[in-house]
Amino acid sequence: MDFPRDEAPPASAGLKASVLVWARRHSRHTDPLASVHIDDDSSDTYSLEDGPFLTAAPNTPLSISFPEGLSTPVSASAVTERTPKTSLSNQSDKTAVETPPAGFGKADVKFDDLEAAHEEVIPCGTNVPTPLRWWVTALLVGVMALAIVGLAVALAYSAEKGWAAPLLVSYAEATGFRHLFFSVPPLLLPIVFSATVSWTESEVRRLQPLVNLGRPDGRLPHQTLLLDYTQYNPFVACCKSVFRRDGLVWLGTALYILTLTLQPLTGALFTVRDVFWIGPDIVVNSTARIGVNRVANFMDLTAFQSAASFASADVMYNVGSPPFASGGYTVAEFELPEGTNGTVYASSRPAVLSQAACVAPDSVAMTHDINMPFIWHHTANFGLCEQTWTVESNATYLYGVTPAGFTGCGESFDGIPLQYRPVLFWFFALKPSPMASAVMCTPHASGQNVGVAIDLATRAMDVTPLQNSPDDASVANIGPFVYNGVFFDGDLDEAASVRADAIQQLLPGAILEAAKMKDPLLTSTFFGNGTTGLAQDVYTTYLSLIAKSIYFVDDQSQISVRVGANCRRLFLVPIAAGFLVGVLGLLSIGTTVLFFCHKSARAGLPLPPHLGTLGAAIWLTAQTDVALALADRSVGPDKLAHALAGHRYRIHKRTGRIFGVVDKEAQRLDETRDRVGRWAAVLRWATS
């Protein structure tokens, strides 16, 4: 029981005797039912503990349904006996109350009149739901905006580079849970978005009846007191809000439905692809640079013999280019990074380009002595110059090499050391008929800058020539003379002499073997100068290999290289990222619009604490004509809508109480609906 603020209840002693006097005095000021007669003998029934019985009567001091001067006066003859249904005591006393006449409480009044009739302002708690507060919306929209910007930047970066696949990806591949590891972690942020938007739209649906009650002209029961969106799933609620014209509910549920697309889009956001990726610069040691080897420590000819053997093996077995040598280029060596997979790229390295300029003679003449059938004399004519050599053997195939020594043309190589002279490769076949061939090769070498790419697995090298600068010291002049690598002017020890002889046999033997592979009978090769091209290839390979020992010296500098390899990298799926950016953009805009529109719609609307509970629902309708309409014994759960029909309802924003007034148009619609319902019932009964 609520007591007036300026008046205290009676003392505890004699409460039963004095409560009647206090109630009468209080009722004369505020209760329209103050004229109700209560016997003094009944004072035991209306004790202070049973006080709520008095204030729970249909028309209490806080009722706003029938303001003074707006309802029909009650005659004294209309007094009957009525058993109160709201008594909290266990007694069954009867109290004489006034029964309103027909039409009582159905006056056609305006809402403004009802509000003006209310003089007392009841403090009402304001409890804005958390997801509808400004800081929650600002935080949600801000995170979405950051996600949009981050996705746009990441998409631009991913299109070019992607990201190194983390260890998690490797573990996912190894365990077989690839989709689990790729899909679950990115879903954490969309789950937060979806949960927050779901929380917001649930509060919007829960508050929609109160929002409709706050309309200036009020709303019908099915739009206010009987409205319940919380019983529907978001899809059904979205459709019903369209027909009921509740735009806030439609916007909230539509945003939630839109968040459902975040999970599949985020799950498809990343992909792992095998790509060839070039990593950042790494520093390695350079072990060689261009420079003529003045020490002559190569004169044991071990490196030369190895080079001749390699050139010969390459003809037979196609072993490919050795490390740091390819296509005549010999690149200054450097340390290769560890690893067996990938390609090392050096943007600029000094290299020596070795080339053999080989030409065929104009003619080759053969003569032999009848008395000495195994001795053959050969003369190769190069214009006016002649080169002669003699073979003595009965072998089927003979070959060899000799330093250039022209005669008969005025050109002499007598002043040039043997190691710098051109060389002549000659070949002789006794069967099926005697025939001979020769090739004159002149070695050339020059320093250049090149870009290189070396395969770490095979050590094969690709060379890209670069434009040389005249002042580039890394490609210094290697001298006017080039070593032929076959003959050596100087004192060689016995072992070196044997190696020199081996070199002079390996190189022409490799050329002849290449010719036999091309033409087993050697006819077209010998007579068509086919050995020229073969000699140039073999001799160039040999020159590029011996260049390591002749034209390079030790180096202790450092260089930068990059390693490229086929690796697994993480990329964004452009389609999924694009749709995700669009969805997040719509969500951020829609959430902002929903916040401001809902804030405007509930402006001045008293939101009691514990909204959504039975206590808050009872408080909103307590001591009002709504409670009176629902307190009748004849109103059961199935007649709830009928009891509230014919009125428009609105919430009093100062007191937080709900009241209603007669709506004639609604009454006519209800009467028509009742008649249709009765005829439908009769029709069902007749056809059953």
C-alpha positions as CSV (number, residue, x, y, z in Angstrom):
1,M,0.0,0.0,0.0
2,D,1.3,3.5,-0.9
3,F,1.1,6.1,1.7
4,P,1.0,9.8,1.0
5,R,4.4,11.4,1.4
6,D,3.1,14.1,3.7
7,E,1.2,11.8,6.0
8,A,2.3,8.8,8.0
9,P,0.2,5.8,8.8
10,P,-1.2,5.2,12.2
11,A,0.9,3.9,15.0
12,S,1.3,0.1,15.3
13,A,-0.8,0.0,18.4
14,G,-4.5,-0.3,17.6
15,L,-3.9,-0.6,13.9
16,K,-7.1,-2.5,13.3
17,A,-9.2,0.1,15.0
18,S,-7.7,3.2,13.3
19,V,-7.0,2.0,9.7
20,L,-10.6,2.6,8.7
21,V,-10.4,6.3,9.8
22,W,-7.1,6.8,8.0
23,A,-8.4,5.2,4.8
24,R,-11.6,7.2,4.7
25,R,-9.7,10.5,5.2
26,H,-7.3,9.6,2.4
27,S,-10.0,8.4,0.1
28,R,-12.0,11.6,0.4
29,H,-9.2,13.5,-1.4
30,T,-8.3,11.1,-4.1
31,D,-10.6,8.1,-4.5
32,P,-13.7,8.4,-6.7
33,L,-15.1,5.5,-4.7
34,A,-14.8,7.5,-1.4
35,S,-18.5,7.2,-1.0
36,V,-18.3,3.5,-0.6
37,H,-19.8,2.5,2.8
38,I,-17.6,0.4,5.1
39,D,-19.0,-0.6,8.5
40,D,-17.0,0.0,11.6
41,D,-17.5,-3.6,12.5
42,S,-15.5,-4.6,9.4
43,S,-12.4,-2.8,10.6
44,D,-10.8,-6.1,11.5
45,T,-10.9,-7.1,7.9
46,Y,-9.2,-4.0,6.6
47,S,-6.1,-4.1,8.6
48,L,-2.8,-2.5,7.6
49,E,-1.4,-5.8,6.6
50,D,-4.4,-6.2,4.2
51,G,-4.0,-2.7,2.9
52,P,-3.3,-3.7,-0.7
53,F,-6.9,-4.8,-0.9
54,L,-8.0,-1.2,-0.8
55,T,-5.6,0.1,-3.5
56,A,-6.2,-2.9,-5.8
57,A,-9.8,-1.8,-6.4
58,P,-10.6,-1.2,-10.1
59,N,-10.7,2.6,-9.7
60,T,-7.8,3.6,-7.4
61,P,-6.2,7.0,-6.8
62,L,-3.7,6.3,-9.6
63,S,-6.3,5.4,-12.2
64,I,-6.3,7.7,-15.2
65,S,-9.1,6.1,-17.1
66,F,-11.9,8.2,-15.9
67,P,-10.8,11.7,-15.1
68,E,-13.0,14.0,-13.2
69,G,-15.7,15.5,-15.3
70,L,-15.3,13.0,-18.2
71,S,-17.2,9.9,-17.0
72,T,-20.8,9.4,-16.4
73,P,-21.9,10.2,-12.8
74,V,-22.9,7.2,-10.7
75,S,-26.3,7.2,-9.1
76,A,-26.9,6.0,-5.6
77,S,-29.2,3.3,-6.8
78,A,-26.5,1.6,-8.6
79,V,-24.9,0.2,-5.4
80,T,-24.6,-3.5,-5.3
81,E,-22.6,-6.1,-3.4
82,R,-19.4,-7.3,-5.0
83,T,-16.7,-9.6,-3.8
84,P,-13.3,-8.1,-4.5
85,K,-11.2,-10.4,-6.6
86,T,-7.9,-8.8,-5.6
87,S,-8.0,-9.3,-1.9
88,L,-4.8,-10.5,-0.4
89,S,-6.4,-11.8,2.7
90,N,-7.9,-15.2,3.3
91,Q,-11.3,-13.8,4.3
92,S,-14.3,-13.7,2.1
93,D,-15.9,-10.5,3.3
94,K,-18.1,-8.6,0.8
95,T,-17.6,-4.9,0.3
96,A,-20.3,-2.6,-1.2
97,V,-18.8,-1.0,-4.3
98,E,-20.4,1.0,-7.0
99,T,-21.1,-0.7,-10.3
100,P,-20.6,1.6,-13.2
101,P,-23.6,2.0,-15.5
102,A,-23.5,1.1,-19.2
103,G,-21.0,3.1,-21.1
104,F,-18.9,3.8,-18.1
105,G,-15.3,4.3,-19.1
106,K,-16.2,4.4,-22.9
107,A,-16.2,8.1,-23.3
108,D,-14.9,9.4,-26.6
109,V,-12.1,11.7,-25.4
110,K,-8.8,12.9,-26.7
111,F,-5.4,11.7,-25.4
112,D,-4.5,15.3,-24.7
113,D,-7.4,15.6,-22.3
114,L,-6.4,12.5,-20.5
115,E,-2.9,13.7,-20.1
116,A,-4.0,17.1,-18.9
117,A,-6.2,15.5,-16.3
118,H,-3.2,13.9,-14.7
119,E,-1.6,16.2,-12.3
120,E,0.6,13.8,-10.3
121,V,3.9,12.8,-12.0
122,I,5.1,9.4,-10.9
123,P,8.9,9.0,-11.2
124,C,9.6,6.4,-13.7
125,G,13.0,4.6,-14.2
126,T,14.7,4.9,-17.6
127,N,16.5,1.8,-18.6
128,V,17.8,2.0,-22.2
129,P,18.9,-1.5,-23.3
130,T,22.7,-1.8,-23.6
131,P,22.8,-2.6,-27.3
132,L,20.8,0.6,-28.0
133,R,23.2,2.9,-26.2
134,W,25.4,5.2,-28.2
135,W,28.8,3.8,-27.1
136,V,27.8,0.2,-28.2
137,T,26.7,1.4,-31.6
138,A,29.7,3.6,-32.0
139,L,32.0,0.8,-31.0
140,L,30.3,-1.7,-33.4
141,V,30.2,0.7,-36.3
142,G,33.9,1.7,-35.7
143,V,35.1,-1.9,-35.7
144,M,33.1,-2.6,-38.9
145,A,34.7,0.5,-40.5
146,L,38.1,-0.7,-39.5
147,A,37.4,-4.2,-40.9
148,I,36.3,-2.6,-44.2
149,V,39.5,-0.6,-44.5
150,G,41.6,-3.5,-43.4
151,L,40.0,-5.8,-46.0
152,A,40.4,-3.3,-48.8
153,V,44.1,-2.8,-48.0
154,A,44.7,-6.5,-47.5
155,L,43.0,-7.3,-50.8
156,A,45.3,-4.9,-52.6
157,Y,48.3,-6.4,-50.9
158,S,47.2,-10.0,-51.4
159,A,46.7,-9.5,-55.1
160,E,50.5,-8.9,-55.5
161,K,52.3,-10.7,-52.7
162,G,50.0,-12.6,-50.4
163,W,51.4,-13.8,-47.0
164,A,53.7,-16.5,-45.9
165,A,51.6,-19.5,-44.9
166,P,52.0,-19.9,-41.1
167,L,52.9,-23.0,-39.4
168,L,49.2,-23.5,-38.7
169,V,48.6,-24.1,-42.4
170,S,51.4,-26.7,-42.5
171,Y,50.0,-28.4,-39.5
172,A,46.5,-28.3,-41.0
173,E,47.8,-29.9,-44.2
174,A,49.6,-32.6,-42.3
175,T,46.7,-33.5,-40.0
176,G,44.0,-33.4,-42.6
177,F,42.0,-30.7,-40.9
178,R,42.7,-28.1,-43.5
179,H,39.2,-26.6,-43.8
180,L,38.8,-26.5,-40.0
181,F,42.0,-24.5,-39.4
182,F,41.3,-22.2,-42.4
183,S,37.7,-21.5,-41.6
184,V,37.3,-21.4,-37.8
185,P,39.8,-18.6,-36.8
186,P,38.5,-16.0,-39.3
187,L,35.0,-16.6,-38.0
188,L,35.6,-15.1,-34.6
189,L,35.1,-11.5,-35.6
190,P,31.9,-12.2,-37.6
191,I,30.5,-14.1,-34.6
192,V,31.0,-11.0,-32.5
193,F,29.3,-8.9,-35.2
194,S,26.4,-11.3,-35.6
195,A,25.9,-11.7,-31.8
196,T,25.9,-7.9,-31.3
197,V,23.4,-7.2,-34.1
198,S,21.2,-10.1,-32.9
199,W,21.2,-8.6,-29.4
200,T,20.3,-5.2,-30.9
201,E,17.4,-6.5,-33.0
202,S,16.0,-8.6,-30.1
203,E,15.8,-5.4,-28.0
204,V,14.2,-3.6,-30.9
205,R,11.5,-6.3,-31.2
206,R,11.0,-6.3,-27.5
207,L,10.5,-2.5,-27.3
208,Q,8.3,-2.2,-30.4
209,P,5.0,-2.4,-28.4
210,L,6.2,0.4,-26.2
211,V,7.3,2.4,-29.2
212,N,3.9,2.0,-30.7
213,L,2.3,3.1,-27.4
214,G,4.4,6.2,-27.5
215,R,2.7,7.4,-30.8
216,P,0.8,10.6,-30.4
217,D,-2.5,9.1,-31.7
218,G,-2.1,5.8,-30.0
219,R,-2.4,2.3,-31.6
220,L,-4.8,-0.5,-31.7
221,P,-4.4,-3.5,-29.3
222,H,-2.8,-5.8,-31.9
223,Q,-0.2,-3.1,-32.5
224,T,0.4,-2.4,-28.8
225,L,-0.8,-4.6,-25.9
226,L,-1.1,-7.8,-27.9
227,L,2.0,-7.2,-30.1
228,D,4.8,-9.7,-29.6
229,Y,7.6,-10.1,-32.1
230,T,9.8,-12.1,-29.7
231,Q,7.9,-15.3,-30.3
232,Y,9.0,-15.4,-34.0
233,N,12.3,-16.2,-35.5
234,P,14.0,-13.2,-37.3
235,F,12.8,-14.3,-40.8
236,V,9.1,-14.5,-39.7
237,A,9.4,-11.3,-37.7
238,C,10.9,-9.5,-40.7
239,C,8.0,-10.5,-42.9
240,K,5.3,-9.6,-40.3
241,S,6.9,-6.3,-39.6
242,V,6.4,-5.4,-43.3
243,F,2.6,-6.0,-43.1
244,R,2.3,-4.3,-39.7
245,R,4.4,-1.4,-41.0
246,D,6.9,-1.5,-38.1
247,G,9.9,-0.2,-39.9
248,L,12.3,-0.4,-37.0
249,V,11.6,-4.1,-36.5
250,W,12.1,-4.7,-40.2
251,L,15.4,-2.9,-40.3
252,G,16.7,-4.7,-37.2
253,T,15.7,-8.1,-38.4
254,A,17.0,-7.4,-41.9
255,L,20.4,-6.4,-40.4
256,Y,20.5,-9.6,-38.4
257,I,19.7,-11.7,-41.4
258,L,22.4,-9.9,-43.3
259,T,24.9,-10.8,-40.6
260,L,24.2,-14.5,-41.4
261,T,26.1,-14.1,-44.6
262,L,29.3,-13.0,-42.8
263,Q,30.1,-16.5,-41.7
264,P,30.1,-18.3,-45.1
265,L,31.9,-15.3,-46.7
266,T,34.6,-15.2,-44.0
267,G,35.0,-19.0,-44.2
268,A,35.7,-18.6,-47.9
269,L,37.9,-15.6,-47.5
270,F,41.4,-17.2,-47.5
271,T,43.0,-19.7,-49.8
272,V,46.5,-21.2,-50.0
273,R,48.2,-21.5,-53.3
274,D,51.5,-22.8,-54.5
275,V,53.3,-19.8,-56.1
276,F,56.9,-18.9,-57.0
277,W,57.9,-16.4,-54.4
278,I,61.0,-14.3,-54.4
279,G,62.0,-13.4,-50.9
280,P,63.8,-10.3,-49.5
281,D,67.5,-9.6,-50.0
282,I,70.0,-11.7,-48.1
283,V,73.8,-11.0,-47.7
284,V,76.3,-13.7,-48.9
285,N,80.0,-13.8,-49.3
286,S,81.6,-13.3,-52.8
287,T,84.5,-15.7,-53.3
288,A,85.9,-14.5,-56.7
289,R,86.2,-11.5,-58.9
290,I,87.7,-10.8,-62.3
291,G,91.4,-10.5,-62.6
292,V,94.2,-12.3,-64.5
293,N,95.8,-15.0,-62.4
294,R,99.4,-13.9,-62.3
295,V,100.5,-16.6,-59.8
296,A,100.2,-19.3,-62.5
297,N,99.3,-21.8,-59.9
298,F,97.1,-23.4,-62.5
299,M,100.0,-24.7,-64.5
300,D,99.8,-28.2,-63.0
301,L,96.9,-28.4,-65.6
302,T,94.7,-30.3,-63.2
303,A,91.8,-27.9,-63.7
304,F,92.4,-27.9,-67.5
305,Q,92.2,-31.7,-67.7
306,S,89.1,-31.7,-65.6
307,A,87.5,-29.1,-67.9
308,A,88.4,-31.2,-71.0
309,S,86.9,-34.2,-69.3
310,F,83.7,-32.4,-68.5
311,A,83.4,-31.1,-72.1
312,S,83.9,-34.6,-73.4
313,A,81.4,-36.1,-70.9
314,D,78.9,-33.4,-71.8
315,V,79.0,-34.6,-75.4
316,M,78.4,-38.2,-74.4
317,Y,76.0,-37.9,-71.5
318,N,74.6,-34.3,-71.8
319,V,75.4,-33.5,-68.2
320,G,74.5,-29.9,-68.5
321,S,76.3,-26.8,-67.5
322,P,78.5,-26.8,-64.3
323,P,77.9,-24.3,-61.5
324,F,78.6,-20.6,-62.4
325,A,79.2,-21.5,-66.1
326,S,76.6,-21.4,-68.9
327,G,76.5,-20.5,-72.5
328,G,80.1,-19.4,-72.6
329,Y,79.7,-17.2,-69.5
330,T,81.8,-17.8,-66.4
331,V,80.4,-15.9,-63.5
332,A,82.3,-14.8,-60.4
333,E,81.4,-17.3,-57.7
334,F,79.7,-16.5,-54.5
335,E,78.3,-18.6,-51.6
336,L,74.9,-20.1,-52.2
337,P,72.3,-19.9,-49.5
338,E,71.5,-23.1,-47.7
339,G,68.6,-25.1,-49.0
340,T,67.9,-27.5,-51.9
341,N,64.8,-25.8,-53.2
342,G,64.6,-22.5,-55.0
343,T,66.5,-20.2,-57.3
344,V,69.1,-17.7,-56.2
345,Y,69.0,-14.3,-58.0
346,A,72.0,-11.9,-58.2
347,S,71.1,-8.7,-59.9
348,S,74.7,-7.9,-61.1
349,R,77.8,-10.1,-61.1
350,P,81.1,-9.8,-63.1
351,A,81.5,-12.5,-65.7
352,V,83.8,-13.6,-68.4
353,L,82.3,-14.4,-71.8
354,S,84.5,-17.0,-73.6
355,Q,83.9,-17.7,-77.2
356,A,85.6,-19.8,-79.9
357,A,85.6,-18.4,-83.4
358,C,85.9,-21.5,-85.6
359,V,86.2,-21.6,-89.3
360,A,86.5,-24.4,-91.8
361,P,89.3,-24.5,-94.4
362,D,88.6,-23.8,-98.1
363,S,89.9,-27.3,-98.9
364,V,91.8,-30.2,-97.4
365,A,94.2,-32.2,-99.5
366,M,95.4,-35.7,-98.7
367,T,98.5,-37.5,-100.0
368,H,100.4,-40.6,-99.0
369,D,103.4,-42.6,-100.1
370,I,102.6,-45.9,-101.9
371,N,105.6,-47.4,-100.2
372,M,104.3,-46.2,-96.8
373,P,100.5,-46.8,-96.9
374,F,99.9,-45.8,-93.3
375,I,101.4,-42.3,-93.6
376,W,99.1,-39.5,-94.8
377,H,100.0,-35.9,-95.4
378,H,97.3,-33.3,-95.1
379,T,97.2,-29.6,-96.2
380,A,94.3,-27.3,-95.2
381,N,94.0,-24.1,-97.2
382,F,92.7,-20.9,-95.5
383,G,92.8,-18.5,-98.4
384,L,96.4,-18.0,-99.3
385,C,97.6,-19.6,-96.0
386,E,98.2,-23.2,-95.6
387,Q,98.3,-25.4,-92.5
388,T,99.9,-28.9,-92.8
389,W,100.0,-32.0,-90.6
390,T,100.9,-35.6,-91.0
391,V,99.3,-38.8,-89.5
392,E,100.9,-42.2,-89.3
393,S,98.6,-45.0,-88.3
394,N,96.4,-47.7,-89.6
395,A,93.6,-47.0,-87.2
396,T,90.1,-46.4,-88.5
397,Y,89.7,-43.0,-86.9
398,L,92.4,-40.5,-86.1
399,Y,92.1,-37.0,-84.6
400,G,94.3,-34.4,-82.9
401,V,95.0,-30.7,-82.4
402,T,98.0,-28.5,-83.4
403,P,98.8,-24.9,-82.9
404,A,98.3,-22.6,-85.8
405,G,101.4,-22.1,-88.0
406,F,100.5,-20.7,-91.4
407,T,102.9,-20.8,-94.3
408,G,102.9,-19.3,-97.7
409,C,100.8,-16.2,-96.9
410,G,103.1,-13.9,-95.0
411,E,101.3,-14.4,-91.7
412,S,103.4,-15.9,-89.0
413,F,102.7,-16.9,-85.4
414,D,106.3,-17.3,-84.6
415,G,106.3,-14.3,-82.2
416,I,103.2,-15.4,-80.3
417,P,103.6,-18.0,-77.5
418,L,101.9,-21.3,-78.0
419,Q,99.3,-20.7,-75.3
420,Y,97.9,-17.6,-77.1
421,R,97.8,-19.0,-80.7
422,P,94.7,-20.3,-82.5
423,V,94.4,-24.1,-82.6
424,L,93.6,-26.4,-85.5
425,F,91.5,-29.5,-84.8
426,W,92.0,-32.2,-87.5
427,F,90.1,-35.5,-88.1
428,F,90.9,-38.4,-90.3
429,A,88.9,-41.6,-91.2
430,L,90.4,-44.5,-93.1
431,K,87.1,-46.4,-93.7
432,P,84.9,-46.7,-95.6
433,S,87.3,-44.5,-97.7
434,P,90.0,-42.2,-96.6
435,M,88.7,-38.7,-95.8
436,A,89.8,-35.8,-93.6
437,S,88.4,-32.6,-92.0
438,A,89.8,-29.7,-90.1
439,V,88.6,-26.7,-88.1
440,M,90.6,-23.6,-87.1
441,C,89.4,-22.1,-83.7
442,T,90.5,-18.8,-82.2
443,P,89.6,-18.2,-78.5
444,H,88.1,-14.9,-77.3
445,A,87.3,-13.6,-73.8
446,S,85.8,-10.4,-72.5
447,G,84.5,-9.1,-69.1
448,Q,80.8,-8.3,-68.7
449,N,78.2,-7.6,-66.1
450,V,75.4,-10.1,-66.0
451,G,72.4,-11.0,-63.9
452,V,72.3,-14.6,-62.9
453,A,69.7,-17.1,-61.7
454,I,71.0,-20.3,-60.2
455,D,68.9,-23.3,-59.4
456,L,69.8,-24.6,-56.0
457,A,68.8,-28.2,-56.8
458,T,70.7,-28.7,-60.1
459,R,73.1,-25.7,-59.9
460,A,72.1,-24.8,-63.4
461,M,72.5,-21.1,-64.2
462,D,70.6,-18.7,-66.5
463,V,72.6,-15.6,-67.5
464,T,71.2,-12.2,-68.5
465,P,73.7,-9.8,-70.0
466,L,73.6,-6.3,-68.7
467,Q,74.9,-3.1,-70.2
468,N,78.5,-2.4,-69.2
469,S,79.8,0.9,-68.0
470,P,83.2,2.0,-69.4
471,D,84.3,2.9,-65.8
472,D,83.2,-0.4,-64.3
473,A,86.2,-1.9,-62.5
474,S,84.5,-5.2,-61.9
475,V,84.9,-6.1,-65.6
476,A,88.5,-4.9,-66.1
477,N,90.3,-5.7,-69.2
478,I,91.6,-9.2,-69.1
479,G,94.5,-8.5,-71.4
480,P,95.1,-8.5,-75.2
481,F,95.9,-12.2,-75.3
482,V,93.6,-15.1,-74.5
483,Y,94.7,-18.5,-73.4
484,N,93.8,-21.3,-75.8
485,G,94.1,-23.8,-72.9
486,V,95.5,-26.5,-75.2
487,F,99.2,-25.6,-75.6
488,F,101.5,-24.2,-73.0
489,D,104.8,-22.4,-73.5
490,G,107.1,-23.2,-70.7
491,D,108.7,-26.0,-68.8
492,L,106.1,-28.5,-67.6
493,D,106.9,-31.3,-65.3
494,E,106.3,-34.8,-66.3
495,A,102.8,-35.1,-64.8
496,A,101.7,-31.8,-66.3
497,S,103.0,-32.9,-69.7
498,V,100.9,-36.1,-69.5
499,R,97.9,-34.0,-68.6
500,A,98.6,-31.7,-71.6
501,D,98.7,-34.7,-73.8
502,A,95.4,-35.9,-72.4
503,I,93.8,-32.5,-73.0
504,Q,95.0,-32.6,-76.6
505,Q,93.3,-35.9,-77.1
506,L,90.1,-35.3,-75.1
507,L,88.9,-32.2,-77.0
508,P,89.2,-33.4,-80.6
509,G,88.0,-36.9,-79.5
510,A,84.8,-35.2,-78.0
511,I,84.3,-33.3,-81.3
512,L,84.7,-36.5,-83.4
513,E,82.3,-38.3,-81.1
514,A,79.7,-35.6,-81.5
515,A,80.2,-35.9,-85.3
516,K,79.7,-39.7,-85.2
517,M,76.5,-39.2,-83.2
518,K,75.3,-36.9,-85.8
519,D,76.4,-39.0,-88.8
520,P,77.8,-42.5,-88.0
521,L,79.5,-42.7,-91.5
522,L,81.0,-39.1,-91.1
523,T,80.5,-38.5,-94.8
524,S,78.2,-35.5,-94.6
525,T,80.0,-34.2,-91.5
526,F,83.4,-34.3,-93.0
527,F,82.6,-33.1,-96.5
528,G,79.9,-30.6,-95.4
529,N,82.1,-28.9,-92.8
530,G,79.8,-30.2,-90.1
531,T,82.6,-30.4,-87.6
532,T,82.9,-26.6,-87.5
533,G,79.8,-26.1,-85.4
534,L,80.5,-29.1,-83.2
535,A,84.1,-27.9,-82.6
536,Q,82.8,-24.4,-81.6
537,D,80.4,-25.8,-79.0
538,V,82.9,-28.2,-77.4
539,Y,85.7,-25.7,-77.4
540,T,83.5,-22.9,-76.0
541,T,82.4,-25.1,-73.1
542,Y,86.1,-25.9,-72.4
543,L,87.1,-22.3,-72.5
544,S,84.3,-21.2,-70.2
545,L,85.5,-23.8,-67.6
546,I,89.2,-23.0,-67.7
547,A,88.3,-19.3,-67.3
548,K,87.7,-20.0,-63.6
549,S,91.4,-20.8,-63.2
550,I,92.7,-18.1,-65.5
551,Y,90.6,-14.9,-65.2
552,F,89.4,-14.9,-61.6
553,V,91.1,-14.2,-58.3
554,D,90.0,-14.5,-54.7
555,D,87.5,-12.1,-53.3
556,Q,86.3,-11.4,-49.7
557,S,83.5,-8.9,-50.3
558,Q,79.7,-9.4,-49.6
559,I,76.8,-9.1,-52.0
560,S,73.0,-9.2,-51.8
561,V,71.1,-11.9,-53.4
562,R,67.4,-13.0,-53.3
563,V,66.0,-16.5,-53.2
564,G,62.9,-17.5,-55.1
565,A,61.1,-20.8,-54.6
566,N,57.8,-22.5,-55.0
567,C,56.1,-22.1,-51.7
568,R,52.6,-22.1,-50.2
569,R,51.3,-18.6,-49.5
570,L,48.1,-17.3,-48.1
571,F,45.9,-15.2,-50.4
572,L,42.5,-13.5,-50.1
573,V,39.7,-14.7,-52.4
574,P,38.8,-11.5,-54.3
575,I,35.1,-12.4,-54.7
576,A,34.6,-13.3,-51.1
577,A,36.5,-10.2,-49.9
578,G,34.5,-7.9,-52.2
579,F,31.1,-9.3,-51.0
580,L,32.3,-9.1,-47.4
581,V,33.3,-5.5,-47.7
582,G,29.8,-4.8,-49.2
583,V,28.0,-6.6,-46.4
584,L,30.0,-4.8,-43.7
585,G,29.3,-1.5,-45.4
586,L,25.6,-2.1,-45.4
587,L,25.7,-3.3,-41.8
588,S,27.5,-0.2,-40.6
589,I,25.2,2.1,-42.4
590,G,22.1,0.2,-41.3
591,T,23.2,0.0,-37.7
592,T,23.8,3.8,-37.6
593,V,20.3,4.5,-39.2
594,L,18.7,2.1,-36.7
595,F,20.3,3.7,-33.7
596,F,19.2,7.3,-34.6
597,C,15.7,6.3,-35.8
598,H,15.0,4.2,-32.7
599,K,16.4,6.9,-30.4
600,S,14.0,9.4,-32.0
601,A,11.1,6.9,-31.8
602,R,11.5,6.3,-28.0
603,A,12.3,9.9,-27.1
604,G,10.5,10.8,-23.9
605,L,9.3,7.2,-23.5
606,P,9.6,5.9,-19.9
607,L,11.3,2.6,-19.9
608,P,10.9,0.9,-16.5
609,P,13.6,-1.3,-15.1
610,H,13.3,-5.0,-15.6
611,L,11.4,-4.4,-18.9
612,G,10.2,-7.7,-20.3
613,T,9.5,-9.3,-17.0
614,L,6.0,-9.9,-15.6
615,G,6.6,-7.3,-12.9
616,A,7.3,-4.6,-15.4
617,A,4.2,-5.6,-17.4
618,I,2.0,-5.4,-14.3
619,W,3.5,-2.0,-13.3
620,L,2.7,-0.5,-16.7
621,T,-1.0,-1.4,-16.5
622,A,-1.5,-1.2,-12.8
623,Q,-4.3,1.1,-11.5
624,T,-5.5,1.8,-15.0
625,D,-8.6,1.1,-17.1
626,V,-6.7,-1.6,-18.8
627,A,-6.4,-3.4,-15.5
628,L,-10.1,-2.8,-14.9
629,A,-11.0,-4.3,-18.3
630,L,-8.9,-7.4,-17.7
631,A,-10.0,-7.9,-14.1
632,D,-13.5,-9.0,-15.0
633,R,-14.3,-12.7,-14.2
634,S,-15.7,-13.2,-17.7
635,V,-12.4,-12.3,-19.3
636,G,-10.4,-15.4,-19.8
637,P,-7.2,-16.0,-21.8
638,D,-9.2,-16.7,-24.9
639,K,-11.1,-13.4,-24.6
640,L,-8.2,-11.2,-24.0
641,A,-8.3,-9.6,-27.4
642,H,-12.0,-9.1,-27.2
643,A,-11.7,-7.3,-23.9
644,L,-9.2,-4.9,-25.3
645,A,-10.9,-4.4,-28.6
646,G,-12.5,-1.1,-29.7
647,H,-9.9,1.1,-28.1
648,R,-6.7,2.9,-29.0
649,Y,-3.9,2.7,-26.4
650,R,-1.1,5.0,-25.5
651,I,1.4,5.3,-22.7
652,H,1.4,8.3,-20.5
653,K,5.0,9.6,-20.8
654,R,5.1,11.3,-17.4
655,T,3.7,8.5,-15.3
656,G,4.5,5.5,-17.4
657,R,0.9,4.2,-17.2
658,I,-1.0,2.8,-20.2
659,F,-4.5,4.1,-20.9
660,G,-6.9,3.8,-23.8
661,V,-9.9,5.6,-25.3
662,V,-12.8,4.5,-27.5
663,D,-12.1,4.2,-31.2
664,K,-15.4,4.1,-33.0
665,E,-13.9,2.9,-36.3
666,A,-12.1,0.1,-34.4
667,Q,-15.4,-0.8,-32.7
668,R,-17.2,-1.1,-36.0
669,L,-14.4,-3.3,-37.4
670,D,-14.6,-5.5,-34.3
671,E,-18.4,-5.8,-34.6
672,T,-18.1,-6.7,-38.3
673,R,-15.4,-9.3,-37.4
674,D,-17.6,-10.7,-34.6
675,R,-20.6,-11.1,-37.0
676,V,-18.4,-12.8,-39.6
677,G,-17.0,-15.1,-36.9
678,R,-20.5,-16.1,-35.8
679,W,-21.7,-16.8,-39.3
680,A,-18.5,-18.8,-39.9
681,A,-19.2,-20.9,-36.7
682,V,-22.7,-21.5,-37.9
683,L,-21.5,-22.6,-41.3
684,R,-19.0,-25.0,-39.7
685,W,-21.7,-26.4,-37.5
686,A,-24.0,-26.9,-40.4
687,T,-21.5,-28.6,-42.6
688,S,-20.1,-30.9,-39.8
